[in-house]
Amino acid sequence: MSAETALQLALGFGLGALSVGLWRGVTRKRVSVPTQLRRRQPIPDLQLREWISAAPQGWLVLDGANRIEIMNERAESLLVRGGSLAPQIQHLNDLEPSAELLHLLELCRNTGLAQRGEWSIGRNDLSVRVMPGERSWLALQIEGSNPLKLQLQQQEQWVSDVAHELKTPITALRLVSESLSLKAEGRQAVLVERLEKELERLQKLVGDLLDLSRLDNALASRSRPPAAIDPRDVIGQAWATLQELAIPRGIELQIEPKRDQARQVCVEPARLHQAVFNLIDNALRYSPDGKSIDLSIEERDRWCLIAVRDHGPGFSATDLDRMFERFYRGDPARARGPRNGSGLGLAIVRQIALSQGGLVRARNHPGGGAVVELLLPRA
């Protein structure tokens, strides 16, 4: 491997924390290196390999044919049961990669975007981050289970358990509030109406948390293969529900292409409906009155790209960095609609995309407004 290629790879993963910043926004055609990290003289290839070897994380560098170019000591300890066998490992297949890992590698090469996932070897579940490079080269950052990860898993399980426990009492409280609303008058009627709205919001929040819990479990395995459907059927159903909120504001949904061009995706219909509903609902919150929401469906190689664009103020830098996190809500001053979300809608979209073998991403449109793109396998 030349010093130039090694420089591109090492700058990409930068010994830990720098890796995330350097490889964000990488495409298959070009690896962009921030200006402040460029050097007039190339770093010696041997020096780069020494740095990689000393890294606390496991690093695996693969060429376009999945041949192993670099495997540091930490990666050997995580992936190779007997240290004496390490010199015999020449190809990724020698490590018996899981089907999920191979899917992550293919997805990373096809989309040019970094991917995260799990790699199960024996009884060990390893965390893997796959990052793309030029000419289909890949860099894999590998880490074993750690106390922080286990703590986060326990936290997610606790939230799921609490959501289950809250579901029944919230339903009972809504029945009580509906009964009170029939008899309340004056000031009491106003208070009961406010109570009903808060209970409705709380019930939706609990429902979203339960959905996220189910989606987290769905990432491990899928009980049955997804169906081949036309996404426009599902989009129409989702819009029929949201149209009541859009009509008073003069907002319409524009879908391209029309029915004369076939489009099919290979996903679970219920999950696609949920993802599209959340994307359109999010666009509706930030759309100015009288403007349209533009939804396009494109076929790209083996993928179907569903893009939802609004004509609002667009995403801030913080939004683009955090918008798919749970409970994250953008600046409420930018919202054009009267409703506030729970901060779980786009997190659910992200989990749905992962569970269906796809991904979701966001950007600002050159002509104004925000675009959220859902990439799913074609039928």
C-alpha positions in Angstrom: 0.0 0.0 0.0 1.4 3.4 -1.0 2.1 6.2 1.5 -0.7 8.3 -0.1 -3.3 5.6 0.3 -2.2 5.0 3.9 -2.4 8.7 4.6 -6.0 8.8 3.4 -6.9 5.8 5.6 -5.1 7.0 8.7 -6.5 10.5 8.5 -9.9 8.8 8.1 -9.8 7.0 11.4 -7.3 9.3 13.2 -6.8 7.1 16.3 -10.2 7.3 17.9 -12.3 10.4 18.3 -11.0 12.1 15.2 -12.4 9.4 13.0 -16.0 10.5 13.3 -15.3 14.1 12.1 -13.0 13.1 9.4 -15.1 10.6 7.7 -18.5 12.3 7.9 -19.7 13.2 4.5 -17.3 10.9 2.6 -18.4 9.7 -0.8 -17.3 6.8 -2.9 -15.7 9.1 -5.5 -13.6 11.3 -3.3 -12.2 11.3 0.3 -12.3 14.8 1.6 -9.7 15.7 4.2 -10.3 18.9 6.3 -7.9 21.7 5.2 -6.5 22.1 8.7 -5.3 18.5 8.8 -3.4 18.5 5.4 0.3 18.3 5.4 2.7 19.5 2.7 4.9 16.4 3.1 3.4 12.9 3.1 3.5 11.0 6.4 5.8 7.9 6.1 3.8 4.7 5.5 5.7 3.0 8.4 4.8 5.8 10.8 1.1 5.4 10.0 1.2 1.7 10.5 2.9 2.2 13.9 0.2 4.6 15.0 -2.6 2.2 13.9 -0.8 -0.7 15.6 -0.7 1.3 18.9 -4.4 2.4 18.7 -6.6 1.2 21.7 -9.3 0.2 19.2 -9.2 -2.7 16.8 -8.5 -1.6 13.2 -9.0 -3.7 10.1 -8.3 -2.2 6.7 -9.7 -4.0 3.6 -9.1 -3.5 -0.1 -11.9 -3.7 -2.7 -11.8 -7.6 -2.7 -12.0 -7.8 1.1 -8.3 -8.8 1.4 -6.8 -7.7 4.8 -4.2 -5.0 4.3 -3.9 -4.0 8.0 -4.9 -5.7 11.2 -3.6 -4.2 14.4 -2.9 -6.1 17.7 -6.2 -5.1 19.3 -8.1 -6.4 16.3 -6.2 -9.7 16.5 -7.1 -10.1 20.1 -10.8 -9.5 19.4 -11.0 -11.5 16.1 -8.5 -14.3 16.3 -8.8 -17.0 18.9 -5.3 -18.2 18.8 -2.6 -15.5 18.4 -0.4 -17.9 16.4 -3.1 -18.1 13.7 -2.9 -14.4 13.0 -0.3 -14.6 10.2 -2.5 -17.1 8.3 -5.4 -14.6 8.1 -5.2 -13.0 4.7 -8.8 -12.4 3.7 -11.9 -11.4 5.6 -13.5 -14.8 4.9 -10.8 -16.3 7.1 -12.4 -14.6 10.0 -15.9 -16.1 9.2 -17.7 -12.7 9.0 -21.4 -12.7 9.9 -24.1 -12.0 7.4 -24.8 -8.7 9.1 -21.2 -7.6 8.8 -21.2 -8.4 5.0 -24.3 -6.4 4.6 -22.8 -3.4 6.3 -19.7 -3.6 4.1 -21.9 -3.8 0.9 -24.1 -0.9 2.2 -21.0 1.2 3.0 -19.6 0.7 -0.5 -22.9 1.3 -2.3 -23.8 4.5 -0.4 -20.4 5.9 0.4 -21.6 6.5 4.0 -20.2 5.2 7.3 -22.2 2.4 8.9 -22.5 1.0 12.4 -23.4 -2.5 13.4 -22.6 -5.7 15.4 -20.2 -8.5 14.6 -20.8 -11.7 16.5 -17.8 -14.0 16.8 -18.5 -17.0 19.0 -20.0 -15.6 22.2 -18.6 -12.1 21.7 -20.7 -9.3 20.3 -18.4 -6.7 18.8 -19.3 -3.1 17.9 -18.2 -2.2 14.4 -18.0 1.1 12.5 -17.3 0.7 8.8 -15.9 3.7 6.9 -15.5 4.0 3.1 -12.4 5.0 1.2 -11.3 5.3 -2.4 -11.5 2.4 -4.9 -13.9 0.5 -2.5 -11.3 0.3 0.3 -12.8 0.1 3.8 -11.6 0.8 7.3 -13.3 -1.1 10.2 -13.1 0.2 13.8 -13.8 -2.7 16.1 -14.6 -2.6 19.8 -15.6 -5.2 22.3 -18.4 -4.8 24.9 -17.8 -2.1 27.5 -19.5 -1.0 30.7 -20.8 2.2 29.1 -22.5 0.3 26.3 -24.0 -2.2 28.8 -25.2 0.8 30.8 -26.9 2.3 27.8 -28.6 -1.0 27.0 -29.9 -1.2 30.5 -31.1 2.3 30.3 -33.0 1.6 27.1 -34.5 -1.5 28.7 -35.6 0.5 31.7 -37.3 3.1 29.4 -39.1 0.3 27.6 -40.3 -1.3 30.9 -41.6 2.1 32.2 -43.4 2.7 28.9 -45.2 -0.7 29.2 -46.2 0.1 32.8 -47.5 3.6 31.9 -49.7 2.4 29.0 -52.6 1.0 31.2 -52.9 3.9 33.7 -52.8 6.5 30.9 -55.7 4.7 29.1 -57.7 4.7 32.3 -57.0 8.4 32.9 -58.2 9.2 29.4 -61.5 7.4 30.1 -61.9 9.4 33.3 -61.2 12.7 31.5 -63.7 11.9 28.8 -66.3 11.3 31.5 -65.5 14.6 33.2 -65.7 16.5 30.0 -69.4 15.6 29.7 -70.2 17.3 33.0 -67.7 20.1 33.3 -68.7 23.7 32.7 -66.9 27.0 32.6 -63.4 27.1 34.1 -63.6 23.3 34.8 -64.3 22.6 31.2 -61.2 24.5 30.2 -59.1 22.5 32.7 -60.5 19.2 31.6 -59.8 20.0 27.9 -56.2 20.8 28.8 -56.0 17.6 30.7 -57.2 15.6 27.7 -54.6 17.2 25.4 -51.8 16.4 27.9 -52.9 12.8 28.3 -53.1 12.4 24.5 -49.6 13.7 24.2 -48.4 11.4 26.9 -50.1 8.5 25.3 -48.4 9.2 22.0 -45.0 9.5 23.7 -45.5 6.1 25.4 -46.5 4.6 22.0 -43.4 6.0 20.4 -41.2 4.6 23.1 -42.8 1.1 22.7 -42.3 1.3 18.9 -38.6 2.1 19.4 -38.2 -0.8 21.8 -39.8 -3.2 19.2 -37.6 -1.8 16.5 -34.5 -2.2 18.5 -35.3 -5.9 18.9 -36.2 -6.2 15.2 -32.6 -5.2 14.2 -31.3 -8.6 15.4 -33.5 -10.8 13.2 -36.5 -10.6 11.0 -39.1 -13.3 11.3 -40.3 -13.1 7.7 -39.0 -11.6 4.4 -40.5 -8.2 3.6 -43.1 -7.7 0.8 -42.6 -6.0 -2.5 -44.9 -2.9 -2.6 -45.4 0.3 -4.5 -44.5 3.1 -2.0 -47.1 5.4 -3.5 -49.9 3.2 -2.0 -48.5 3.7 1.5 -47.7 7.4 0.9 -51.4 8.0 -0.1 -52.6 6.3 3.1 -50.3 8.3 5.3 -51.2 11.6 3.6 -54.9 10.9 4.0 -54.4 11.0 7.7 -52.3 14.2 7.7 -54.4 16.0 5.1 -56.8 17.3 7.8 -54.0 19.2 9.3 -52.6 20.4 6.0 -55.9 21.7 4.3 -56.5 24.6 6.7 -53.0 25.8 6.0 -53.2 25.5 2.3 -50.4 22.8 2.1 -50.5 20.1 -0.6 -48.4 17.0 -1.2 -46.7 16.8 -4.6 -45.5 13.3 -5.6 -43.1 12.4 -8.4 -43.2 10.3 -10.5 -46.9 9.7 -11.2 -48.5 6.3 -11.6 -47.3 5.8 -15.1 -43.9 4.8 -13.8 -43.4 1.6 -11.8 -41.7 1.9 -8.4 -41.3 -0.9 -5.9 -39.5 -1.4 -2.6 -38.9 -4.5 -0.5 -40.0 -3.6 3.0 -42.7 -4.3 5.5 -45.8 -2.2 4.6 -46.6 -1.2 8.1 -43.1 0.0 8.8 -42.9 2.0 5.6 -46.3 3.6 6.4 -44.9 4.6 9.8 -41.7 6.0 8.4 -43.4 8.0 5.6 -46.0 9.3 8.0 -43.3 10.6 10.4 -41.3 12.2 7.5 -44.4 14.0 6.0 -45.6 15.0 9.5 -42.1 16.5 10.2 -42.1 18.4 7.0 -45.6 19.7 7.7 -44.4 21.2 11.0 -41.8 23.3 9.2 -43.7 24.1 6.0 -44.9 27.7 5.5 -48.7 28.1 4.8 -49.6 27.9 1.2 -46.5 26.0 0.2 -46.2 22.4 -1.0 -44.4 19.4 0.4 -42.5 17.7 -2.4 -42.0 13.9 -2.3 -39.9 12.2 -4.9 -39.2 8.5 -5.6 -36.1 7.5 -7.5 -34.5 4.2 -8.3 -30.7 4.1 -7.9 -29.0 0.8 -8.7 -30.5 -1.7 -6.2 -32.0 1.1 -4.0 -35.2 3.1 -3.9 -34.7 6.7 -2.6 -37.8 8.4 -1.1 -37.0 12.1 -0.5 -39.4 14.5 1.4 -38.7 18.2 1.0 -40.4 21.1 2.7 -40.0 24.8 1.8 -39.2 26.0 5.4 -36.1 27.5 7.0 -34.0 24.3 6.6 -31.8 22.5 9.1 -29.3 24.2 11.3 -25.8 22.6 11.8 -26.9 21.2 15.1 -30.0 19.7 13.6 -28.0 17.9 10.9 -25.7 16.5 13.6 -28.4 15.4 16.1 -31.8 15.2 14.4 -32.0 11.4 14.5 -31.2 11.2 18.2 -34.0 10.2 20.6 -35.8 13.1 22.2 -34.0 15.7 20.1 -36.2 18.6 19.0 -35.1 21.4 16.8 -35.5 25.1 17.6 -39.3 25.6 18.1 -39.0 29.1 16.7 -38.4 27.6 13.3 -41.6 25.5 13.3 -44.5 26.9 11.2 -47.2 24.6 12.5 -48.8 24.9 15.9 -48.0 21.3 17.1 -45.0 20.2 19.1 -43.5 16.7 18.6 -42.0 14.3 21.2 -38.6 14.3 19.6 -39.0 10.6 18.7 -40.4 10.7 15.2 -37.2 10.8 13.2 -35.4 8.4 15.6 -38.2 5.9 14.8 -37.6 6.6 11.1 -33.9 5.8 11.5 -34.6 2.5 13.4 -37.2 1.5 10.7 -34.6 2.2 8.0 -32.0 0.1 9.8 -34.5 -2.8 10.4 -35.3 -2.9 6.7 -31.7 -2.9 5.5 -31.6 0.8 4.5 -30.7 4.2 5.9 -32.0 7.7 6.4 -30.1 11.0 6.0 -30.8 14.7 5.8 -29.6 17.8 4.0 -30.6 21.3 3.1 -31.9 21.8 -0.4 -29.9 24.3 -2.6 -33.2 26.0 -3.5 -34.2 26.4 0.1 -36.0 24.1 2.6 -35.0 20.8 4.2 -34.8 17.3 2.6 -34.9 14.0 4.4 -34.0 11.0 2.3 -35.1 7.4 3.1 -33.0 4.8 1.2 -34.6 1.3 1.0 -33.8 -1.9 -1.0 -35.6 -2.2 -4.3 -37.8 -5.3 -5.0 
